[in-house]
């Protein structure tokens, strides 16, 4: 058995760190940076510079593959370089996972969506993910690739959260009535991926999110509360000075159901709400001091 991870970013590195003993070995991980390659080696992951390195031999011997790299200029970099190799490898692969986004669902007026909801993305990023999901699904249909798609919302966890901005006074509560987002702690992404590898179900699509979709200003307010700092100022969305990227996130409002990861994979979330997640992040910070 062996595992290749295309894109050793935040989520996939957390998977290796928290579930090393549950994962196939040896492990190979790709990065664009020679400097990061050495850090991967220190983690016990054999690094590959990609694109650039010939991955055909690695893929020919792999049993599990995780694709964490996102589209570039609307195209999937892994498919762009290795579509034929994946088609040839399908017969010996046990599990292939693709990390997508709940942005594929688009705007649903704050209503609940599950994995059967229509894909109506409102952003170019979401549209690119719909195209890429379809390309991977076509490869699975035509060649028997054991594909699993994981749709992720906003990700937070160690090193990624609202505390820094609240502490330095740059946090704002952007108010857009009716706006709601789902989110997920990175440790719960990791446990979901590990559970899926242990119980493959080719063709499955999973939303990976917590139990508590919430308005973004509520998350900022709670962070300030547990830090015992003043409530950041409220700014109406219409007058907020936001980058085009930040503003685009507010074009979609929905609550994402996580029922399937619980019923099919037996997931019990470590951090079922943003409150539980932020409490744990603060406790870990204080323990390190």
matplotlib code that plots the C-alpha trace (Angstrom):
import matplotlib.pyplot as plt

x = [0.0, 1.1, -0.4, 0.3, -0.9, -1.0, -0.8, 0.7, -1.2, -3.0, -5.6, -3.4, -0.5, -3.0, -4.2, -0.6, 0.2, -3.0, -3.5, -0.1, -0.6, -4.0, -2.7, -1.2, 2.6, 4.9, 3.6, 4.6, 3.6, 3.9, 4.9, 6.1, 8.8, 12.2, 12.3, 9.0, 10.2, 12.7, 10.0, 7.9, 10.9, 11.1, 7.4, 8.1, 6.7, 8.8, 8.7, 8.1, 8.3, 5.1, 4.7, 8.2, 8.8, 7.8, 5.1, 4.3, 6.3, 4.9, 1.3, 1.9, 2.6, 0.1, -3.0, -4.4, -4.3, -5.5, -5.9, -5.7, -4.4, -7.0, -7.6, -5.2, -6.6, -9.7, -7.8, -7.0, -3.2, -3.2, -5.5, -3.6, -0.4, -1.6, -5.0, -3.8, -1.7, -4.7, -6.8, -4.1, -3.7, -7.4, -7.3, -5.0, -6.1, -8.2, -9.2, -8.9, -10.1, -10.7, -11.0, -13.6, -15.6, -19.2, -18.9, -20.2, -23.7, -23.8, -26.4, -29.4, -30.8, -29.7, -31.5, -30.0, -28.2, -27.0, -25.0, -28.0, -28.5, -28.2, -24.7, -25.3, -22.0, -22.0, -18.3, -15.6, -13.9, -17.0, -17.5, -14.0, -14.6, -17.8, -15.9, -13.1, -15.4, -17.0, -13.7, -12.7, -16.2, -15.8, -12.5, -14.1, -17.0, -14.9, -12.0, -13.4, -11.4, -12.5, -13.3, -14.5, -15.4, -15.2, -16.8, -15.3, -16.5, -14.4, -11.5, -10.1, -7.8, -4.3, -2.8, -6.0, -8.7, -10.0, -7.8, -5.0, -7.3, -9.3, -6.2, -4.6, -7.8, -8.3, -11.3, -14.6, -18.1, -19.4, -23.2, -25.3, -28.7, -29.5, -25.9, -24.8, -21.8, -20.7, -17.2, -15.1, -12.1, -9.2, -8.9, -12.4, -11.4, -8.6, -10.6, -13.2, -10.5, -9.0, -12.4, -13.2, -9.8, -10.7, -14.1, -14.0, -17.3, -16.3, -18.6, -19.5, -19.7, -19.4, -20.0, -17.4, -18.7, -19.8, -23.2, -23.6, -23.8, -23.6, -23.3, -19.7, -20.1, -21.2, -17.9, -15.9, -18.1, -17.5, -13.7, -13.7, -15.8, -13.5, -10.4, -12.0, -11.5, -13.9, -16.5, -15.1, -17.1, -20.0, -19.8, -22.7, -21.8, -22.9, -20.4, -17.6, -14.2, -13.6, -11.4, -13.2, -12.3, -13.7, -16.8, -17.5, -17.8, -20.9, -22.6, -23.6, -25.5, -26.4, -26.4, -24.6, -25.7, -23.2, -25.6, -23.8, -20.4, -22.1, -24.4, -22.0, -18.6, -19.5, -18.0, -18.4, -17.1, -14.4, -15.5, -19.3, -19.6, -17.4, -17.6, -16.1, -13.4, -12.4, -12.5, -10.1, -7.8, -7.6, -6.9, -4.1, -2.6, -2.7, -1.2, 1.8, 2.5]
y = [0.0, 3.6, 7.1, 10.0, 13.4, 16.0, 19.4, 19.2, 22.1, 22.9, 20.1, 17.3, 18.1, 17.9, 14.6, 13.2, 14.8, 13.5, 10.1, 8.9, 5.5, 5.0, 6.0, 3.8, 3.9, 4.9, 8.4, 10.7, 14.4, 17.1, 20.7, 23.5, 24.6, 23.0, 24.5, 22.9, 19.6, 19.4, 20.0, 17.2, 14.9, 15.8, 14.8, 11.4, 12.2, 11.6, 14.9, 15.5, 18.8, 19.0, 20.0, 19.2, 15.7, 12.6, 11.0, 8.1, 5.5, 6.7, 6.6, 3.1, 1.8, 3.8, 2.3, 5.6, 9.2, 12.4, 15.5, 18.6, 20.9, 23.4, 24.5, 26.9, 29.3, 27.2, 23.9, 21.1, 20.8, 17.0, 16.1, 18.5, 16.5, 13.0, 12.2, 9.3, 8.0, 8.0, 6.1, 3.5, 3.3, 2.9, -0.9, -1.0, 2.1, 1.4, 5.0, 8.4, 11.5, 15.0, 18.0, 20.3, 23.2, 23.8, 26.8, 24.4, 24.8, 28.6, 30.8, 29.1, 32.0, 30.7, 27.3, 23.9, 22.0, 18.4, 16.4, 16.2, 19.9, 21.7, 23.0, 26.7, 28.4, 32.2, 32.7, 31.8, 29.7, 27.6, 27.3, 25.9, 23.4, 22.2, 21.7, 19.9, 17.6, 16.7, 15.9, 13.6, 12.0, 11.3, 9.6, 7.5, 6.6, 5.7, 3.9, 2.7, 5.2, 4.8, 8.5, 10.2, 13.9, 16.0, 19.4, 21.8, 25.1, 27.7, 26.0, 27.1, 25.6, 26.1, 29.1, 29.9, 31.7, 35.1, 35.7, 37.6, 40.2, 40.6, 41.1, 43.6, 45.6, 44.9, 42.6, 43.8, 42.4, 42.6, 42.7, 41.4, 40.4, 36.7, 35.8, 32.5, 30.3, 26.8, 26.1, 23.2, 22.6, 21.1, 18.2, 17.1, 17.2, 14.9, 12.4, 12.3, 11.6, 8.9, 7.3, 7.3, 5.6, 2.9, 2.3, 3.2, 3.9, 4.8, 7.5, 9.0, 12.7, 14.1, 17.5, 18.0, 20.8, 21.3, 21.3, 25.1, 27.3, 30.9, 34.5, 35.5, 38.4, 36.0, 34.1, 37.4, 38.4, 35.1, 35.3, 38.8, 37.5, 34.6, 36.9, 39.4, 42.1, 44.8, 43.8, 44.7, 47.4, 46.5, 47.5, 47.2, 45.0, 47.5, 50.1, 47.7, 48.2, 44.6, 43.1, 41.6, 38.2, 38.9, 40.4, 37.4, 35.2, 37.1, 36.4, 33.0, 32.1, 28.5, 26.0, 22.8, 19.5, 17.0, 14.1, 11.8, 11.8, 10.8, 8.1, 6.6, 7.1, 7.2, 10.6, 12.2, 15.7, 16.8, 20.4, 20.4, 24.2, 27.2, 27.9, 24.5, 25.0, 28.5, 27.4, 24.6, 26.9, 29.3, 26.6, 25.2, 28.7, 29.2, 25.8, 26.7, 30.0]
z = [0.0, -0.6, -0.6, -2.9, -1.8, -4.6, -2.8, 0.7, 2.1, 5.4, 5.3, 3.9, 6.3, 9.2, 7.9, 8.0, 11.4, 13.1, 11.4, 10.3, 11.8, 10.0, 6.6, 3.8, 3.7, 2.3, 1.7, -1.1, -1.1, -3.8, -3.4, -5.7, -3.2, -2.8, 0.7, 1.7, 0.2, 3.1, 5.6, 4.1, 4.4, 8.1, 8.4, 7.0, 3.6, 0.5, -1.4, -5.1, -6.9, -9.0, -11.7, -12.8, -11.4, -13.5, -11.2, -13.5, -11.6, -8.2, -9.6, -11.0, -7.5, -5.5, -3.9, -2.5, -3.9, -2.4, -4.7, -2.5, -5.3, -6.5, -10.1, -11.7, -14.4, -14.3, -15.0, -12.6, -12.5, -11.7, -14.6, -16.8, -16.4, -15.5, -16.8, -18.9, -16.1, -13.7, -16.3, -16.5, -12.7, -12.0, -12.0, -9.0, -7.0, -4.0, -3.1, -4.8, -2.9, -4.4, -2.1, -3.6, -2.1, -1.0, -3.3, -6.0, -4.6, -5.1, -3.5, -1.8, 0.1, 3.5, 3.0, 3.8, 1.0, 0.9, -1.6, -4.0, -4.3, -7.6, -8.5, -9.3, -8.3, -8.3, -8.5, -11.0, -8.3, -7.8, -11.5, -11.9, -9.2, -10.9, -14.1, -12.3, -10.3, -13.6, -15.2, -12.3, -12.4, -16.2, -15.5, -12.9, -15.1, -18.1, -16.3, -13.0, -10.9, -7.2, -6.8, -3.6, -3.6, -0.4, -0.5, 2.1, 3.4, 5.2, 7.0, 10.4, 13.0, 14.5, 12.9, 11.0, 12.9, 13.9, 17.0, 15.4, 13.8, 16.9, 19.0, 16.6, 16.2, 12.4, 12.8, 11.6, 11.8, 8.3, 8.5, 5.6, 6.9, 6.3, 5.4, 6.7, 6.1, 7.1, 8.3, 9.5, 11.8, 9.9, 12.4, 11.3, 7.7, 8.6, 10.5, 7.7, 5.0, 7.2, 7.8, 4.1, 3.2, 5.8, 4.2, 0.5, -1.3, -4.9, -6.3, -2.9, -2.4, 1.1, 2.6, 5.4, 7.6, 11.3, 12.8, 13.2, 10.1, 11.4, 10.3, 10.0, 12.5, 15.2, 14.9, 15.3, 18.2, 20.0, 19.4, 21.0, 23.9, 24.9, 24.4, 26.8, 24.1, 22.9, 20.3, 16.8, 15.0, 12.8, 9.2, 6.7, 3.8, 1.2, 2.5, 3.6, 2.0, 0.8, -1.9, -4.8, -3.5, -0.1, -1.5, -3.7, -0.6, 0.4, -2.9, -1.6, 1.5, 2.5, 5.3, 4.4, 5.8, 7.1, 7.7, 5.2, 6.9, 10.1, 8.8, 6.2, 7.8, 11.5, 12.0, 15.4, 15.0, 17.4, 17.0, 16.1, 16.5, 15.9, 19.7, 20.5, 17.9, 19.0, 22.7, 21.8, 19.8, 22.7, 25.3, 23.1, 22.8, 26.6, 27.2, 25.1, 26.9]

ax = plt.figure().add_subplot(projection="3d")
ax.plot(x, y, z, "-o")
ax.set_aspect("equal")
plt.show()
